[in-house]
Amino acid sequence: MNLWIIIIIIGLLTLAIRLSFIVLFGVVEVPPLLSRALRFVPAAVLSAIILPELLLRDGQLAIGLGNDRLLAGAVAIGVAWGTKNVLLTIAAGMAVFIGLGFV
């Protein structure tokens, strides 16, 4: 029973923290510099999650033609840059990654 109480309390605290930002942005005027900076947060977080997966194999830096994930990521970056199409980027990256798995 204690575990469920802890889970509910943590869930409510998480909801309160997230809701506070939504309510705060509706009431408080956000400085233009902060507003511009916040636009880059999703890209920075996504990069921080993806980059280690592309560059590290078993805790070691793996930059080379033997790293299928890095090659697929490079293709995906090229497709994203050229087309600005998210679905095509994902499809191209996955196709290259799966294709390299067969080679």
C-alpha positions in Angstrom: 0.0 0.0 0.0 2.9 2.4 0.7 4.2 1.9 -2.8 0.9 3.0 -4.3 0.8 6.1 -2.1 4.3 7.0 -3.1 3.5 6.5 -6.8 0.4 8.7 -6.5 2.3 11.5 -4.6 5.1 11.5 -7.2 2.6 11.6 -10.0 0.8 14.5 -8.4 4.0 16.4 -7.8 5.0 15.8 -11.4 1.7 17.1 -12.6 2.0 20.2 -10.3 5.4 21.0 -11.6 4.3 20.8 -15.3 1.1 22.6 -14.7 2.8 25.4 -12.9 4.8 26.2 -16.0 1.7 26.3 -18.1 -0.2 28.5 -15.7 2.9 30.7 -15.2 3.4 31.3 -18.9 -0.2 32.5 -19.1 0.2 35.0 -16.3 3.8 36.2 -16.4 5.4 38.0 -19.3 8.3 36.0 -20.6 11.3 38.1 -21.7 12.0 37.9 -25.4 15.5 36.5 -24.9 14.1 33.6 -22.8 11.4 33.0 -25.3 13.9 32.7 -28.1 16.2 30.5 -26.0 13.3 28.1 -25.1 12.7 27.4 -28.8 16.0 25.5 -29.0 15.4 23.3 -26.0 13.6 20.4 -27.9 16.4 20.2 -30.5 19.1 20.2 -27.7 17.4 17.5 -25.7 16.8 15.3 -28.7 20.5 15.7 -29.7 21.6 14.8 -26.2 19.5 11.6 -26.4 20.4 10.5 -29.9 24.1 11.5 -30.2 25.5 8.9 -27.7 23.4 6.2 -29.4 25.1 7.0 -32.7 28.6 7.4 -31.5 29.1 4.9 -28.7 29.3 1.1 -29.0 29.8 -0.8 -25.7 31.0 2.4 -24.0 33.6 3.0 -26.6 33.7 5.7 -29.3 32.9 4.1 -32.6 33.4 6.4 -35.5 33.9 4.5 -38.8 32.2 2.6 -41.5 31.5 -0.4 -39.2 29.0 1.7 -37.1 25.6 1.1 -38.8 23.8 3.5 -36.5 26.2 6.3 -37.3 25.9 5.7 -41.1 22.1 5.6 -40.9 22.1 8.8 -38.7 24.3 10.5 -41.3 21.8 9.6 -44.0 18.9 10.8 -41.9 20.7 14.1 -41.2 21.2 14.6 -45.0 17.6 13.7 -45.8 16.3 16.0 -43.0 18.5 18.9 -44.2 17.5 18.5 -47.8 13.8 17.8 -47.5 12.7 19.1 -44.0 10.3 16.2 -44.0 10.2 14.3 -40.6 8.6 11.1 -41.9 10.9 10.8 -44.9 13.9 11.4 -42.6 12.8 8.6 -40.2 12.0 6.3 -43.1 15.4 6.9 -44.8 17.3 6.4 -41.6 15.5 3.2 -40.7 15.8 1.9 -44.3 19.6 2.4 -44.3 19.9 0.9 -40.8 17.9 -2.2 -41.6 19.7 -2.5 -45.0 23.1 -2.3 -43.4 22.0 -5.0 -41.0 21.5 -7.4 -43.9 25.0 -6.6 -45.4 
